[in-house]
Amino acid sequence: MSAVGDRLQNTARQAALALPGTDHGYPFTQHLDVYKVAGAVFLIVTDDPDEQIITVKCEPERARALVHGYASITSGRYLDKRHWISLGPGPGITERLITDAVEDSYDLAVERLPGRDRPRTR
């Protein structure tokens, strides 16, 4: 079943909050719910009813494949277009795909942290 906008966002939020060391807030604007691990951003949820998307880190090759494979996945809306993708509601955007994207993004953020700042493994 494809996820609609609010379910896409809620699934992403739940997946992020289940990961160790995650915190979130609105450091940029009231419409961007930003999720971080040890200060490293790994998920942005756009709180705009007209644009229900999430933005996550992604390996460049995987990002290209997802952008080409799904009409509602685009290069990252707010950040480096090679390393970030935005997912919107649409055909094939399942809860599993959303959860995997959030977890992969988290893992990429954690990999770049110094060892002392990394949360316990999940």
C-alpha positions in Angstrom: 0.0 0.0 0.0 1.4 3.4 -0.9 1.8 6.0 1.8 -0.2 9.2 1.7 1.5 12.4 2.8 0.6 12.5 6.5 1.3 8.7 6.9 4.6 9.1 5.0 5.6 11.8 7.5 4.4 10.0 10.6 6.1 6.8 9.5 9.4 8.7 9.0 9.0 10.4 12.4 8.4 7.1 14.2 11.3 5.4 12.5 13.6 8.3 13.4 12.5 8.4 17.0 13.1 4.7 17.4 16.8 5.1 16.7 19.3 5.7 19.5 20.4 9.2 20.3 17.8 10.9 18.0 16.6 14.4 18.9 14.6 16.8 16.8 13.4 20.4 16.7 12.8 23.3 14.4 16.2 25.1 14.1 15.6 26.6 10.6 11.9 27.4 10.4 8.6 26.4 12.0 7.8 24.2 8.9 10.9 22.0 9.0 11.1 19.3 11.7 14.8 18.4 11.8 16.0 15.1 13.2 19.6 14.7 14.3 22.0 12.2 15.9 24.8 13.8 17.9 24.2 17.1 16.0 24.2 15.5 12.5 21.0 15.9 10.5 19.6 12.8 9.0 15.9 13.6 8.4 13.9 16.7 7.6 10.1 16.5 7.7 8.4 19.3 5.9 5.4 20.4 7.9 3.5 22.0 5.1 0.1 20.6 4.1 0.8 21.5 0.5 4.2 19.8 0.4 4.2 16.7 2.5 7.7 15.4 2.0 10.6 14.0 3.9 14.3 14.6 3.0 17.0 12.1 3.9 20.7 11.4 3.3 21.4 8.8 0.7 24.4 7.3 -1.1 24.7 9.0 -4.5 24.3 5.8 -6.6 21.3 4.7 -4.5 19.9 8.2 -4.8 20.1 8.2 -8.6 18.4 4.8 -8.7 15.5 5.9 -6.4 15.0 9.2 -8.3 14.8 7.3 -11.6 12.6 4.5 -10.1 9.9 6.6 -8.4 8.1 9.6 -9.7 7.7 11.1 -6.2 11.4 10.8 -5.2 13.5 13.8 -6.2 17.0 15.1 -5.5 17.1 16.6 -2.0 15.0 19.7 -1.6 17.1 21.6 0.9 20.6 20.2 0.8 23.3 18.7 -1.4 21.4 17.1 -4.3 24.0 14.3 -4.7 23.7 13.1 -1.1 20.1 13.9 -0.2 16.7 12.8 -1.6 13.2 14.0 -0.9 10.3 11.5 -0.8 6.7 12.5 -1.4 3.5 10.5 -1.4 3.0 8.5 -4.6 3.0 5.1 -6.2 5.4 2.6 -4.7 6.2 4.8 -1.6 5.5 2.2 1.1 6.0 2.4 4.8 8.9 -0.1 4.4 10.6 2.1 1.8 10.2 5.1 4.1 11.6 3.3 7.2 14.5 1.9 5.2 15.3 5.4 3.9 15.3 6.9 7.4 17.4 4.1 8.8 19.9 4.3 6.0 20.1 8.1 6.4 20.7 7.7 10.1 23.5 5.1 9.5 25.2 7.5 7.0 25.1 10.3 9.6 26.5 8.0 12.4 29.3 6.7 10.1 30.6 10.2 9.8 30.6 10.9 13.6 33.7 10.5 15.7 33.7 7.3 17.6 33.1 9.0 20.9 30.0 10.7 19.6 28.3 7.6 18.2 25.3 6.2 20.0 25.2 2.6 21.0 24.5 0.4 18.0 21.0 -0.4 17.2 
